[in-house]
Amino acid sequence: MLKIKLLLFASGIMGTLLAGTCLELPAQRLGSDDALEFKQGERILFLGGSLFENELKNGYLEYAISSRWPDKDLTFRNLGWTGDNVFAEARSTFTSPPTPYQQLFQQIRSTHPDRVLIAYGGVESQKGEAGLDAFVNGLGVLIDSVDALGAQTILLSTIPVKHAGSSENTITQNENLKLYADAISSMAAKRKKRYIDLYTPLAGNTDDIYLDNGIHLNDAGYYFLAQVIEQSFGWPPRASKVTVNTAKSTATASGPAKIISSDGDHVVFSIEEPVLPLPVPDSGKPVVQASVSVQINGLADGYYTLTEEGRQLVTASAADWATGMVLDHGISQEQAAEIGGYIVKKNELFFEQYRPLNRTYILGFRSYEQGRHKQGLEDLDLIIAWLEGQINLHRKPVIKTYELSQLNKTNR
């Protein structure tokens, strides 16, 4: 059945597979000597526990990195495994060998990574100070092993919990998580690795960013986390703020906008953002720092409608336009959502490929029963490659034309 579905889907995408190359664009200026810059063709691996496995549901972290470099064909793989630790104990199978640790490195090597983002310590922190030395030693061995592959490691801290049973237990758990975060930071300094502090910004966020269990992040949490990682990489906020001033006889614009024509309160302008916004979160409330916003000053009292390529986007008062409107829909937001969908689907297929539900029967010691399906899993590479091509093709913002017009009194 898997092969049949694969062939039906593949037959419709072969023609576009060869077109899945990225347009050549100038690298985005990041504004910091310490900013992390990715190179053409790099392969990025997410490695850790539930922080990365749960990220598969929305793909914000991959999107945040990928969309920053529309001129680079980057490849991403997510090996997050809920409950895992630096000893790979959660990856055990009925087949031995490989041992869980051997299996982990078979998985790592199969991705051919250039950079590995490592996020461990959450599970290990439950042992408190008593388990710290073992964790540090295990993390060191893991880093050495990744370094031996020629890949660069980036270490992420643990994240705090919102609640873990009683108030007393929550406090104790967060103290332990902070202890392990500090140990990871020290390891990064000692090994001269880039370190991302997730604990501090998440602990300071008072929004609703956790699931009901109080331990794992929800959609809003990963939306925020993507911005934290972007900032940690030395990248400026991805916001594209456009300001149009209509007070003068000829309107002027700042930001990634150009005036096409102006006649009093009727203004036509274009926008080409340097980078796409983050996909609109489930809450439907994108933040200014990760979105496109338009501010229009000098308008006479009244209500004005902004259209994008002839399609109405938003109607607001002159006072609201002077304050600024964050666009939560439109071509850029649709483009971002489309890319996000490709990312999530691609990651679902890779997850199915390297962690099939009936792994023991297809790849393990009982493969004599269903080992014939192994080829079907390998054939998923075709669809994954096509999806990656679509991601690369659609990451460049396009030029859009906007028109602001005052509503007639009878239409208010």
C-alpha positions as CSV (number, residue, x, y, z in Angstrom):
1,M,0.0,0.0,0.0
2,L,2.9,2.4,0.8
3,K,4.4,1.8,-2.6
4,I,1.1,2.4,-4.4
5,K,0.6,5.7,-2.6
6,L,4.1,6.6,-3.3
7,L,3.9,5.9,-7.0
8,L,0.6,7.8,-7.4
9,F,2.1,10.9,-5.7
10,A,5.4,10.6,-7.4
11,S,3.9,10.5,-10.9
12,G,2.5,13.9,-10.4
13,I,5.7,15.5,-9.1
14,M,8.4,14.2,-11.4
15,G,8.0,17.1,-13.8
16,T,8.6,19.7,-11.1
17,L,11.3,17.8,-9.2
18,L,14.0,19.0,-11.6
19,A,12.8,22.5,-11.1
20,G,13.4,22.4,-7.3
21,T,16.5,24.6,-7.3
22,C,16.9,27.9,-5.5
23,L,17.2,31.2,-7.2
24,E,20.5,33.0,-6.7
25,L,20.1,36.0,-4.4
26,P,22.5,38.2,-2.5
27,A,23.1,37.0,1.1
28,Q,21.1,38.9,3.6
29,R,23.1,41.3,5.7
30,L,22.8,40.4,9.3
31,G,24.4,43.4,10.9
32,S,26.7,41.6,13.4
33,D,30.2,40.3,13.1
34,D,29.2,37.5,15.4
35,A,26.1,36.6,13.4
36,L,25.9,33.0,12.3
37,E,26.0,32.6,8.5
38,F,25.0,29.4,6.7
39,K,26.8,28.3,3.5
40,Q,25.4,26.9,0.3
41,G,24.2,23.3,0.6
42,E,24.7,22.9,4.4
43,R,22.8,20.2,6.2
44,I,21.4,21.1,9.6
45,L,20.4,18.5,12.1
46,F,18.2,18.9,15.2
47,L,19.2,16.4,17.9
48,G,17.6,16.0,21.3
49,G,14.5,15.0,23.2
50,S,10.9,16.3,23.2
51,L,11.9,19.9,22.5
52,F,12.8,18.9,18.9
53,E,10.3,16.1,18.4
54,N,7.4,18.3,19.3
55,E,8.7,20.9,17.0
56,L,7.7,18.6,14.1
57,K,4.1,19.8,14.4
58,N,4.8,23.4,13.3
59,G,8.3,23.6,11.8
60,Y,8.9,27.1,13.1
61,L,12.6,26.5,13.9
62,E,13.4,25.1,10.5
63,Y,11.4,27.9,8.8
64,A,13.2,30.5,10.8
65,I,16.6,29.4,9.6
66,S,15.6,28.4,6.1
67,S,13.7,31.6,5.2
68,R,16.6,33.8,6.3
69,W,18.7,32.4,3.5
70,P,16.6,32.2,0.3
71,D,19.8,32.0,-1.7
72,K,21.1,28.9,0.1
73,D,19.9,25.4,-0.5
74,L,19.8,24.2,3.1
75,T,18.7,20.7,4.1
76,F,17.2,20.0,7.6
77,R,16.6,16.7,9.4
78,N,15.0,16.3,12.8
79,L,16.1,13.4,15.0
80,G,14.3,14.6,18.2
81,W,13.1,11.7,20.3
82,T,10.8,12.3,23.3
83,G,12.4,11.0,26.5
84,D,15.8,10.8,25.1
85,N,19.1,11.7,26.9
86,V,22.7,12.0,26.0
87,F,23.1,8.2,26.3
88,A,20.3,7.6,23.7
89,E,18.5,5.4,26.2
90,A,15.1,6.2,24.7
91,R,16.2,4.9,21.3
92,S,16.5,1.3,22.4
93,T,15.0,-1.5,20.2
94,F,14.6,-5.2,20.4
95,T,17.6,-5.7,18.2
96,S,21.0,-5.7,19.9
97,P,23.3,-4.8,18.3
98,P,22.9,-2.0,17.5
99,T,22.8,-0.6,21.0
100,P,20.8,2.5,21.5
101,Y,23.9,4.7,21.3
102,Q,25.1,2.9,18.1
103,Q,21.6,3.4,16.6
104,L,21.8,7.1,17.5
105,F,25.0,7.5,15.6
106,Q,23.8,5.4,12.7
107,Q,20.9,7.9,12.5
108,I,23.3,10.9,12.8
109,R,25.7,9.7,10.2
110,S,22.9,8.9,7.8
111,T,22.0,12.7,7.7
112,H,25.5,13.8,6.8
113,P,25.2,16.9,8.9
114,D,27.3,20.1,8.7
115,R,25.8,21.6,11.8
116,V,24.1,19.8,14.7
117,L,21.8,21.7,17.2
118,I,21.9,19.6,20.4
119,A,19.2,20.0,23.0
120,Y,19.6,17.6,25.9
121,G,19.5,17.9,29.7
122,G,15.7,18.0,30.4
123,V,15.4,14.3,31.1
124,E,18.8,14.1,32.9
125,S,18.0,17.1,35.2
126,Q,15.4,14.9,37.0
127,K,18.4,13.3,38.8
128,G,19.4,16.8,40.1
129,E,22.9,17.5,41.1
130,A,23.6,13.8,41.6
131,G,23.4,13.2,37.9
132,L,25.2,16.3,36.7
133,D,28.7,14.8,36.3
134,A,27.3,11.8,34.3
135,F,25.4,14.2,32.0
136,V,28.4,16.5,31.4
137,N,30.6,13.5,30.6
138,G,27.9,12.1,28.2
139,L,27.5,15.4,26.5
140,G,31.2,15.7,26.1
141,V,31.4,12.3,24.4
142,L,28.5,13.2,22.2
143,I,30.2,16.5,21.1
144,D,33.4,14.6,20.4
145,S,31.6,12.1,18.3
146,V,29.8,14.8,16.3
147,D,33.1,16.7,15.9
148,A,34.7,13.6,14.5
149,L,32.1,13.7,11.7
150,G,33.4,17.1,10.8
151,A,30.2,18.8,11.8
152,Q,29.9,21.9,14.0
153,T,27.8,21.6,17.2
154,I,25.5,24.3,18.6
155,L,24.4,23.7,22.2
156,L,20.9,24.7,23.4
157,S,20.1,25.0,27.1
158,T,17.3,23.3,28.9
159,I,13.9,25.1,29.1
160,P,12.0,25.8,32.4
161,V,8.7,24.1,33.2
162,K,5.6,26.1,34.0
163,H,4.3,23.6,36.5
164,A,5.4,20.1,37.5
165,G,2.9,18.9,40.1
166,S,3.1,20.9,43.3
167,S,4.6,24.3,43.6
168,E,7.5,22.9,45.6
169,N,8.3,20.3,42.9
170,T,8.0,23.0,40.2
171,I,10.6,25.1,42.0
172,T,12.9,22.2,42.5
173,Q,12.6,21.0,38.9
174,N,13.4,24.5,37.6
175,E,16.4,24.8,39.9
176,N,17.7,21.6,38.4
177,L,16.9,22.6,34.9
178,K,18.8,25.9,35.5
179,L,21.7,23.9,37.0
180,Y,21.9,21.8,33.8
181,A,21.5,24.9,31.6
182,D,24.5,26.5,33.3
183,A,26.5,23.2,32.8
184,I,25.7,23.3,29.1
185,S,26.8,26.9,28.9
186,S,30.1,26.1,30.7
187,M,30.6,23.2,28.3
188,A,30.0,25.5,25.3
189,A,32.5,28.0,26.6
190,K,35.1,25.3,27.3
191,R,34.7,23.7,23.9
192,K,34.3,27.1,22.1
193,K,30.8,26.1,20.8
194,R,28.0,28.5,20.1
195,Y,25.5,28.4,23.0
196,I,21.8,29.3,22.9
197,D,20.2,30.3,26.2
198,L,16.6,29.3,26.0
199,Y,16.0,29.1,29.7
200,T,16.2,32.8,30.5
201,P,13.9,34.2,27.8
202,L,11.3,31.4,28.3
203,A,11.4,31.9,32.1
204,G,10.7,35.6,31.5
205,N,7.8,35.1,29.1
206,T,4.5,35.4,30.9
207,D,2.3,34.5,27.9
208,D,0.5,31.2,27.4
209,I,3.3,29.3,25.7
210,Y,3.0,25.9,27.4
211,L,0.7,22.9,26.8
212,D,-1.6,22.0,29.6
213,N,1.0,19.6,31.0
214,G,3.1,22.7,31.9
215,I,6.3,21.0,30.5
216,H,6.2,21.2,26.7
217,L,5.8,24.2,24.5
218,N,2.6,24.9,22.6
219,D,2.3,26.6,19.2
220,A,2.8,30.0,20.6
221,G,5.8,28.7,22.6
222,Y,7.6,27.5,19.4
223,Y,6.6,30.7,17.6
224,F,8.4,32.6,20.4
225,L,11.3,30.1,20.5
226,A,12.0,30.6,16.8
227,Q,12.5,34.3,17.5
228,V,14.8,33.6,20.5
229,I,17.0,31.4,18.3
230,E,17.1,34.0,15.5
231,Q,18.3,36.6,18.1
232,S,20.8,34.2,19.5
233,F,22.3,33.6,16.1
234,G,22.9,37.4,15.9
235,W,20.1,38.0,13.3
236,P,18.0,41.2,13.5
237,P,14.2,40.9,13.9
238,R,12.6,39.8,10.7
239,A,10.0,42.5,10.9
240,S,9.5,44.6,7.7
241,K,8.1,48.0,8.8
242,V,6.9,50.3,6.1
243,T,6.1,54.0,6.9
244,V,4.3,56.1,4.3
245,N,4.0,59.9,4.8
246,T,1.2,61.6,2.9
247,A,1.4,65.0,4.6
248,K,3.5,66.4,1.7
249,S,2.4,67.0,-1.8
250,T,4.3,64.0,-2.9
251,A,4.1,61.0,-0.6
252,T,7.3,59.5,0.8
253,A,8.0,56.0,2.1
254,S,10.7,54.3,4.2
255,G,11.5,50.7,4.8
256,P,11.3,48.2,1.9
257,A,8.7,50.3,0.1
258,K,8.6,52.6,-3.0
259,I,6.0,55.1,-3.9
260,I,4.4,54.4,-7.3
261,S,1.9,57.3,-7.3
262,S,0.1,59.6,-4.9
263,D,-2.8,61.9,-5.1
264,G,-3.8,63.3,-1.7
265,D,-5.1,60.5,0.4
266,H,-4.8,58.0,-2.5
267,V,-1.4,56.3,-2.5
268,V,0.0,53.4,-4.5
269,F,3.2,51.8,-3.3
270,S,5.2,48.6,-3.6
271,I,6.8,46.4,-0.9
272,E,9.6,43.8,-1.3
273,E,10.5,42.5,2.2
274,P,14.2,41.3,2.6
275,V,12.8,38.2,4.3
276,L,9.4,36.6,4.7
277,P,7.5,36.9,8.0
278,L,7.1,34.0,10.4
279,P,3.9,32.0,9.6
280,V,0.9,33.4,11.5
281,P,0.6,31.3,14.7
282,D,-2.6,29.4,15.6
283,S,-3.6,32.3,17.8
284,G,-3.9,34.5,14.7
285,K,-1.9,37.2,16.4
286,P,1.5,37.7,14.8
287,V,3.9,39.9,16.7
288,V,5.4,43.1,15.1
289,Q,9.0,41.7,15.5
290,A,8.2,38.8,13.1
291,S,5.8,40.3,10.7
292,V,5.0,43.0,8.1
293,S,3.5,46.2,9.4
294,V,2.4,49.3,7.6
295,Q,2.2,52.8,9.1
296,I,0.7,55.7,7.2
297,N,0.9,59.2,8.5
298,G,-0.7,62.5,7.5
299,L,-4.1,61.1,6.5
300,A,-7.2,63.2,6.9
301,D,-9.9,62.0,9.3
302,G,-11.8,59.0,7.9
303,Y,-11.5,55.4,7.1
304,Y,-9.1,53.9,4.5
305,T,-8.8,50.6,2.8
306,L,-5.5,48.9,1.9
307,T,-5.5,46.5,-1.0
308,E,-2.8,44.2,-2.1
309,E,-2.6,43.3,-5.8
310,G,-6.3,44.5,-6.0
311,R,-7.4,42.3,-3.1
312,Q,-8.7,44.1,0.0
313,L,-6.6,43.5,3.1
314,V,-7.7,45.8,5.9
315,T,-9.9,48.8,6.5
316,A,-9.0,51.1,9.4
317,S,-9.2,54.7,10.6
318,A,-6.6,57.3,9.9
319,A,-5.7,57.2,13.6
320,D,-5.1,53.4,13.4
321,W,-3.0,53.7,10.3
322,A,-0.9,56.4,12.0
323,T,-0.3,53.9,14.8
324,G,0.5,51.1,12.4
325,M,-1.2,47.9,11.3
326,V,0.4,44.4,11.5
327,L,-0.6,42.4,8.4
328,D,-1.8,39.0,9.5
329,H,-2.9,37.9,6.0
330,G,-1.8,38.6,2.5
331,I,0.6,37.2,-0.1
332,S,3.6,37.1,2.2
333,Q,1.7,35.4,5.0
334,E,0.2,32.9,2.5
335,Q,3.7,32.2,1.1
336,A,5.0,31.7,4.7
337,A,2.1,29.3,5.5
338,E,2.8,27.3,2.2
339,I,6.4,26.9,3.1
340,G,5.5,25.9,6.6
341,G,3.2,23.3,5.2
342,Y,5.9,21.8,3.0
343,I,8.3,21.7,6.0
344,V,5.8,19.9,8.2
345,K,4.9,17.4,5.5
346,K,8.6,16.7,4.7
347,N,9.4,16.1,8.3
348,E,6.4,13.8,8.7
349,L,7.7,11.6,5.8
350,F,11.3,11.6,7.2
351,F,9.9,10.6,10.6
352,E,8.0,7.7,9.0
353,Q,11.1,6.7,7.1
354,Y,13.6,6.5,10.0
355,R,11.1,5.6,12.8
356,P,8.4,3.4,11.2
357,L,5.8,2.1,13.6
358,N,6.6,-1.5,12.7
359,R,10.4,-1.0,12.7
360,T,11.1,-4.4,14.2
361,Y,9.3,-6.2,11.4
362,I,10.7,-4.0,8.5
363,L,14.3,-3.2,9.7
364,G,14.8,-5.3,12.8
365,F,15.3,-9.0,13.7
366,R,11.9,-9.9,12.3
367,S,12.5,-8.3,9.0
368,Y,12.1,-11.7,7.4
369,E,8.4,-11.1,7.8
370,Q,7.9,-7.6,6.4
371,G,11.4,-6.6,5.2
372,R,10.0,-6.2,1.7
373,H,8.6,-2.8,2.8
374,K,12.1,-1.4,3.4
375,Q,12.3,-0.3,-0.3
376,G,9.0,1.6,0.2
377,L,10.6,3.6,3.1
378,E,13.7,4.3,1.0
379,D,11.5,5.5,-1.9
380,L,10.1,8.3,0.3
381,D,13.4,10.1,-0.5
382,L,11.8,11.1,-3.8
383,I,8.9,12.9,-2.2
384,I,11.1,14.4,0.5
385,A,13.4,15.8,-2.2
386,W,10.5,17.3,-4.1
387,L,9.2,19.0,-1.0
388,E,12.6,20.4,-0.3
389,G,12.7,21.7,-3.8
390,Q,9.4,23.5,-3.2
391,I,10.7,25.0,0.0
392,N,13.7,26.3,-1.8
393,L,11.7,27.7,-4.7
394,H,9.2,29.7,-2.5
395,R,11.5,31.3,0.1
396,K,12.1,34.5,-1.8
397,P,9.7,37.4,-1.0
398,V,8.0,38.8,-4.1
399,I,7.3,42.4,-5.0
400,K,3.7,43.4,-4.2
401,T,1.7,46.5,-5.1
402,Y,-0.5,48.2,-2.5
403,E,-3.2,50.8,-2.9
404,L,-4.6,53.0,0.0
405,S,-7.9,54.7,-0.7
406,Q,-10.3,56.6,1.5
407,L,-13.8,55.1,1.8
408,N,-16.7,57.2,0.6
409,K,-18.9,58.5,3.4
410,T,-21.8,56.3,2.2
411,N,-19.6,53.2,2.6
412,R,-18.5,53.8,6.1
